[in-house]
């Protein structure tokens, strides 16, 4: 006769048995099979397999306890069973289990020792006993993990609130005691300090410096999120730090995240908050510079100029320092972007000549990289947006500098710039791979401006290849992205491509409507004269020619040879300048088709 008995591991502490077999948890597939049999065809909620973690008793109790809404709620029967096991532990082991529950689902023994305020060797002995009782499991690296997540949940709930507050603080202090550990686990540090603060407030305890520590951890996590381009996460961290009374740096970080996500009005409001409590001229200069950048993005150029002026005035009374020099350089680089949008090449050249000595002498590596970008923009402006070999070389140096610095989003932005330069030259194959890489990064990080720009020029690229389907797909996406950001030049560029798609399909009515809408958008765009008006005017020229409106067609042609617009090449521009009759205009259309502009 074979007799099989089941028992908890605690039995072996009282009566060792050599023939005992330890049963492993069910696999996920086995758990799903068991749940299916127990549920009898009922729809089970998501996440149930993870909550059960291979325990067949828990599977049975969870299915029995499911209400009409089928929420994954811990059944009282399971909670009582686990609580009873914990309550039967020796007091020292129960206390260590509670401390471990505060640290987390997995934990290092020395973290528990710090929270429990016991010697490490004593804590290790108690952890080993808890492992034998199958409440914990040792991992390969020497850390421990709760054998079931529900054990941790029940143990945590047993701890009085005031004691939990103190233990969360100790867990945070343990993390901070190792700088590398603290940086690696910033999210956990934030959790411990903010939980400690919430529990201490609810318990009426003295807070001491707990608020400051919570704000500091949130601010560090926010800055790390900005570095990783996790802007929505940065919003959360900085927003929580601001609610707890964070300083001007917290507001500056929050504003930077808002601005990158296209929420510029909110960003400026936060920058103004920060300015009101800025501690010195360098901080005030930086905040005015950030506000100026948001104005530039909205084409409020006079407001941007005024904000840049305020930034420079904030630096004037200060003694020369490295920090002051770096901020001055940042202001000039940001102002160069404004001058590019204003198509003021002479002021760009003058400012580049003025700033170059200080950039080369005192500039940080990132500033020297950004200055290269400003130089390439000044050059492409002079070259009417058809980049020379020299301009391409400058832009490649910019990309190489970004790659050396290693920031993924900055590298993607630089790749976009090189791709854009190739597109202006008609190097479509080289442009496509770079623009697609930039688009992928923009989608991953949520950089709304890079997304709109990448989509716009990929639509133009496929247009020049005469790929109607791809051009239409990218133009539709670009239109949506640019519309959300209120960027009229990119709205117009997308509509110009859609006008071309409609014209190629023979839908002249829609082509005219889209092209007219594009010209209206260009009229209020960032540029004094939008460089890429050919995207809308060439379809309108071709339509006017077919309909016999020769004067209208000639007028569209003349508009395209404005020195502020992208050059279409000597041959096509010569034909446009000389177009006076129907024959000349047919030659213009023929050349535009051959060269990928129509």
URTACOR-V451577 format. One record per run of one state. SS is the DSSP state (2 for helix, 1 for strand, 0 for the rest). FROM is the first residue (numbers start at 1). TO is the last residue. If there is no record, write none. Layout:
SS/FROM/TO, SS/FROM/TO
This chain:
0/1/9, 2/10/14, 0/15/27, 2/28/39, 0/40/47, 2/48/52, 0/53/55, 2/56/65, 0/66/75, 2/76/87, 0/88/90, 2/91/103, 0/104/105, 1/106/107, 0/108/108, 2/109/116, 0/117/119, 2/120/132, 0/133/135, 1/136/138, 0/139/143, 1/144/146, 0/147/148, 2/149/157, 0/158/160, 2/161/176, 0/177/178, 2/179/184, 0/185/185, 2/186/203, 0/204/209, 2/210/227, 0/228/230, 2/231/243, 0/244/247, 2/248/260, 0/261/263, 2/264/276, 0/277/280, 2/281/297, 0/298/300, 2/301/316, 0/317/321, 2/322/341, 0/342/344, 2/345/362, 0/363/364, 2/365/382, 0/383/388, 2/389/405, 0/406/407, 2/408/425, 0/426/427, 2/428/445, 0/446/447, 2/448/464, 0/465/467, 2/468/485, 0/486/487, 2/488/504, 0/505/507, 2/508/523, 0/524/533, 2/534/546, 0/547/549, 2/550/559, 0/560/569, 2/570/578, 0/579/581, 2/582/594, 0/595/598
